[in-house]
Amino acid sequence: MVPRPPPRARVDVDALDVPAFGLADDVTPFRGDVHAHRKHQILYADAGVLHLEVGGAHWVLPPQRAAFIAARAAHRAYATGPVALRTVYLSPRLTRAPLPGGDAPGEGRVDCRVFAVTPLAREMILHAMRWGPDHGGRDAVASIFFRTLGALCREWAAEPLPFRLPVARSVELERAMQFAHEHLGERPGLDDAARAARTSARTLSRRFAEEARTTWSEYLSTARMLRAMELLAGGGARVTDVAVAVGFDSLGAFTRAFAAFTGERPKDYRARARAGGSVPGTSRPP
């Protein structure tokens, strides 16, 4: 079990009578409880990798990327390593949720998106920490700043990154997904997953299509890339070792797959992750 951080006074977000504020958290491995806020959240991982469970999906927030979680969306956060997390809470009065619909045809409202962080976005999110939970909400500059940040966030989140995996509803699909994560380096096929799920390959294929709107091979490929992102962000693993760990025999093939998924080569991603903010201590979960 992933340990929780040591106890510390927590901020009751909904009890604060301020329309927006920033909160800096340097966390060690933890697993939070499912909860929701009446405010929207912009989460930015300056260093480390944060995992989010929101709206029937598992999202990965890698270093120097941001996530938007809509107000009142039930979510859980956890981390398997240290994370330098910077969060902005915004009243719905300051910005509409920038998530009018899903990424797939027929998909309804999506409560979370992970998106690329421009230099402007990074500086604005970090500058928002100037106005913490106790700033009082009567600063005219703060009001203009947070309204501007909210408007820009809607634009930034309009181009989401595919850093998520669907969550199973049936026992069979849950078993297959768990099998995928336990065998990322072995290149298992649909028949292998079906045996682990105690069902037929045909039934499992239908489960993936109906419940997850994907295929076994697509799910496995995404799971490999997300795991590779987490390993590379740790800083200690060599690119070659990560490639093998997620099922690639060829470094070139891994580099091409990783670049197609993330938009950057593994070594560049790892260098950028290492150049992020430090994680000096422990704090509360988000």
C-alpha positions as CSV (number, residue, x, y, z in Angstrom):
1,M,0.0,0.0,0.0
2,V,1.2,3.5,-0.9
3,P,1.9,5.4,2.4
4,R,0.1,8.7,3.2
5,P,2.0,11.8,3.9
6,P,2.4,12.8,7.6
7,P,-0.6,14.7,9.0
8,R,-0.8,18.4,8.5
9,A,-3.5,21.0,8.8
10,R,-5.5,20.8,5.6
11,V,-7.1,23.6,3.6
12,D,-10.9,23.3,3.4
13,V,-11.3,24.6,-0.1
14,D,-15.1,25.0,0.0
15,A,-15.1,26.8,3.4
16,L,-12.9,29.6,2.1
17,D,-14.8,32.8,1.0
18,V,-12.4,33.7,-1.8
19,P,-13.1,33.3,-5.5
20,A,-9.6,32.0,-6.3
21,F,-6.3,31.2,-4.7
22,G,-3.1,29.3,-5.3
23,L,-1.7,26.4,-3.2
24,A,1.8,24.9,-3.3
25,D,2.2,21.3,-2.2
26,D,5.5,19.3,-2.1
27,V,4.2,15.7,-1.6
28,T,5.8,12.3,-1.1
29,P,4.0,9.1,-2.1
30,F,0.4,9.2,-1.0
31,R,-3.1,8.0,-2.1
32,G,-5.9,10.4,-1.4
33,D,-9.6,9.8,-1.0
34,V,-12.3,10.5,-3.5
35,H,-13.6,14.0,-3.1
36,A,-14.9,17.1,-5.0
37,H,-14.7,20.9,-4.7
38,R,-17.1,23.6,-5.7
39,K,-14.2,25.3,-7.5
40,H,-12.4,24.4,-10.7
41,Q,-8.8,23.2,-10.3
42,I,-5.7,23.8,-12.4
43,L,-3.0,21.4,-11.3
44,Y,0.6,21.8,-12.4
45,A,3.3,19.2,-11.7
46,D,6.5,21.2,-11.7
47,A,8.4,18.0,-10.9
48,G,7.3,14.4,-10.4
49,V,4.3,12.5,-11.7
50,L,0.7,12.8,-10.3
51,H,-2.0,10.3,-11.0
52,L,-5.7,11.4,-11.2
53,E,-8.8,9.3,-11.3
54,V,-11.6,11.4,-12.7
55,G,-14.8,10.8,-14.6
56,G,-14.2,7.1,-15.3
57,A,-10.7,7.5,-16.5
58,H,-7.2,7.3,-15.1
59,W,-5.1,10.3,-16.0
60,V,-1.3,10.8,-15.7
61,L,0.0,14.3,-15.1
62,P,3.7,14.3,-16.0
63,P,6.3,17.0,-15.2
64,Q,5.6,20.4,-16.5
65,R,2.1,19.6,-17.8
66,A,-1.1,20.8,-16.3
67,A,-4.6,19.3,-15.7
68,F,-8.0,21.0,-15.4
69,I,-10.5,19.4,-13.1
70,A,-14.0,20.8,-13.4
71,A,-15.9,22.0,-10.3
72,R,-17.9,19.3,-8.5
73,A,-16.2,16.5,-10.4
74,A,-15.4,13.6,-8.0
75,H,-11.7,12.7,-8.2
76,R,-8.9,11.0,-6.4
77,A,-5.1,11.9,-6.7
78,Y,-2.1,9.7,-5.8
79,A,1.6,9.6,-6.4
80,T,4.2,6.8,-6.2
81,G,7.0,9.3,-5.9
82,P,7.7,12.9,-4.8
83,V,5.7,15.6,-6.7
84,A,6.1,19.4,-6.7
85,L,2.5,20.3,-7.2
86,R,1.1,23.8,-7.8
87,T,-2.7,24.1,-7.8
88,V,-5.0,27.0,-8.6
89,Y,-8.6,26.9,-7.4
90,L,-11.0,29.0,-9.4
91,S,-14.7,29.9,-8.8
92,P,-16.9,28.9,-11.7
93,R,-17.8,32.6,-11.9
94,L,-14.3,33.3,-13.1
95,T,-14.3,30.8,-16.0
96,R,-16.5,28.2,-17.6
97,A,-15.2,24.7,-17.5
98,P,-13.2,24.3,-20.7
99,L,-14.5,20.8,-21.3
100,P,-17.7,21.1,-23.3
101,G,-17.4,17.5,-24.7
102,G,-15.3,14.5,-24.9
103,D,-12.6,13.4,-27.2
104,A,-14.5,10.6,-28.8
105,P,-17.7,10.7,-30.9
106,G,-20.8,10.5,-28.7
107,E,-18.8,11.2,-25.6
108,G,-20.4,13.6,-23.2
109,R,-18.9,16.2,-20.9
110,V,-15.4,15.4,-19.7
111,D,-14.4,16.6,-16.2
112,C,-10.6,16.4,-16.7
113,R,-8.1,17.2,-19.3
114,V,-4.3,17.2,-19.3
115,F,-2.7,19.8,-21.5
116,A,0.7,21.2,-22.5
117,V,2.0,24.1,-20.5
118,T,3.4,27.1,-22.5
119,P,6.0,29.4,-20.8
120,L,3.2,31.9,-20.2
121,A,1.0,29.2,-18.6
122,R,3.8,28.0,-16.3
123,E,4.7,31.5,-15.1
124,M,1.1,32.4,-14.5
125,I,0.4,29.3,-12.5
126,L,3.6,29.8,-10.4
127,H,2.8,33.5,-9.9
128,A,-0.7,32.5,-8.7
129,M,1.0,31.1,-5.5
130,R,1.4,34.8,-4.5
131,W,-2.3,34.7,-3.5
132,G,-2.6,31.8,-1.1
133,P,-5.8,30.6,0.8
134,D,-5.6,33.5,3.3
135,H,-5.2,36.4,0.8
136,G,-8.8,37.6,1.6
137,G,-10.1,38.0,-1.9
138,R,-10.2,41.8,-1.9
139,D,-7.1,42.4,-4.1
140,A,-8.1,44.1,-7.4
141,V,-5.0,42.8,-9.0
142,A,-5.7,39.3,-7.9
143,S,-9.2,39.5,-9.4
144,I,-8.0,40.6,-12.8
145,F,-5.2,38.0,-12.7
146,F,-7.4,35.0,-11.9
147,R,-10.0,36.1,-14.5
148,T,-7.3,36.2,-17.1
149,L,-5.9,32.9,-16.0
150,G,-9.3,31.3,-16.2
151,A,-9.9,32.6,-19.7
152,L,-6.5,31.5,-21.0
153,C,-6.9,28.0,-19.3
154,R,-10.0,27.5,-21.4
155,E,-7.9,28.0,-24.5
156,W,-5.0,25.9,-23.3
157,A,-7.2,22.9,-22.4
158,A,-8.9,23.0,-25.8
159,E,-6.0,20.9,-27.0
160,P,-5.8,18.0,-24.6
161,L,-3.1,15.4,-24.4
162,P,-3.9,11.7,-24.6
163,F,-2.4,10.8,-21.2
164,R,-5.3,8.8,-19.9
165,L,-6.6,5.2,-19.6
166,P,-10.3,4.2,-19.3
167,V,-11.5,2.5,-16.1
168,A,-13.3,-0.9,-16.2
169,R,-16.9,-1.4,-15.2
170,S,-17.0,-5.2,-15.5
171,V,-14.9,-7.7,-13.5
172,E,-13.6,-9.3,-16.7
173,L,-12.3,-6.0,-18.0
174,E,-10.8,-5.0,-14.7
175,R,-8.8,-8.3,-14.6
176,A,-7.6,-7.8,-18.2
177,M,-6.5,-4.2,-17.4
178,Q,-4.7,-5.3,-14.3
179,F,-3.0,-8.1,-16.3
180,A,-1.8,-5.5,-18.8
181,H,-0.1,-3.4,-16.2
182,E,1.5,-6.5,-14.6
183,H,3.0,-7.7,-17.9
184,L,3.9,-4.5,-19.8
185,G,7.4,-5.8,-20.7
186,E,6.1,-9.2,-22.0
187,R,4.0,-8.1,-25.0
188,P,1.0,-10.2,-24.1
189,G,-1.7,-10.7,-26.7
190,L,-5.5,-10.6,-26.4
191,D,-5.7,-14.4,-25.8
192,D,-3.3,-14.1,-22.9
193,A,-5.4,-11.3,-21.4
194,A,-8.6,-13.3,-22.0
195,R,-7.2,-16.2,-20.0
196,A,-6.2,-13.9,-17.2
197,A,-9.7,-12.3,-17.3
198,R,-11.3,-15.8,-17.2
199,T,-13.3,-15.1,-20.3
200,S,-13.1,-15.6,-24.1
201,A,-11.1,-13.4,-26.4
202,R,-14.3,-12.4,-28.3
203,T,-16.0,-11.4,-25.1
204,L,-13.0,-9.4,-23.8
205,S,-12.7,-7.6,-27.2
206,R,-16.4,-6.6,-26.9
207,R,-15.8,-5.4,-23.3
208,F,-13.0,-3.2,-24.4
209,A,-15.1,-1.8,-27.3
210,E,-18.3,-1.2,-25.2
211,E,-16.8,-0.1,-21.8
212,A,-13.5,1.4,-22.7
213,R,-14.1,2.5,-26.3
214,T,-10.7,1.1,-27.3
215,T,-9.0,-2.2,-28.2
216,W,-6.7,-4.4,-26.2
217,S,-3.7,-3.4,-28.3
218,E,-4.5,0.3,-28.0
219,Y,-5.0,0.0,-24.2
220,L,-1.7,-1.9,-23.8
221,S,0.2,0.6,-26.0
222,T,-1.1,3.6,-24.0
223,A,-0.4,1.8,-20.7
224,R,3.2,1.2,-21.9
225,M,3.7,4.9,-22.8
226,L,2.3,6.2,-19.5
227,R,4.5,3.8,-17.5
228,A,7.5,4.9,-19.6
229,M,6.7,8.5,-18.8
230,E,6.6,7.8,-15.1
231,L,9.9,5.8,-15.2
232,L,11.7,8.4,-17.2
233,A,10.5,11.2,-14.9
234,G,12.0,9.4,-11.9
235,G,15.4,10.5,-13.3
236,G,17.4,7.4,-12.4
237,A,16.5,5.0,-15.2
238,R,18.3,4.8,-18.5
239,V,16.2,5.1,-21.7
240,T,17.3,1.7,-22.8
241,D,16.2,0.1,-19.5
242,V,12.8,1.9,-19.7
243,A,12.3,0.6,-23.3
244,V,12.9,-3.0,-22.2
245,A,10.7,-2.5,-19.1
246,V,7.7,-1.6,-21.2
247,G,8.1,-4.2,-23.9
248,F,10.4,-2.9,-26.6
249,D,13.4,-4.8,-28.0
250,S,14.6,-1.9,-30.1
251,L,15.5,1.5,-28.7
252,G,14.7,3.0,-32.1
253,A,11.2,1.6,-32.0
254,F,10.6,2.8,-28.5
255,T,11.9,6.3,-29.4
256,R,9.5,6.5,-32.3
257,A,6.5,5.3,-30.3
258,F,7.3,7.6,-27.4
259,A,7.8,10.6,-29.6
260,A,4.5,9.9,-31.5
261,F,2.7,9.7,-28.1
262,T,4.2,12.6,-26.2
263,G,5.7,14.8,-28.9
264,E,9.2,14.5,-27.7
265,R,12.0,12.0,-27.6
266,P,12.5,9.9,-24.4
267,K,15.9,11.5,-23.7
268,D,14.5,15.0,-24.1
269,Y,11.5,14.2,-21.9
270,R,13.8,12.9,-19.2
271,A,16.0,16.0,-19.4
272,R,13.0,18.3,-19.1
273,A,11.7,16.3,-16.2
274,R,15.0,16.6,-14.4
275,A,15.1,20.3,-15.0
276,G,11.8,20.9,-13.2
277,G,11.2,22.1,-9.7
278,S,12.6,20.4,-6.6
279,V,10.6,18.5,-4.1
280,P,12.2,19.4,-0.8
281,G,9.7,18.1,1.8
282,T,6.4,16.5,2.5
283,S,2.9,18.0,2.5
284,R,-0.8,17.3,2.2
285,P,-2.4,15.5,-0.8
286,P,-4.3,17.7,-3.2
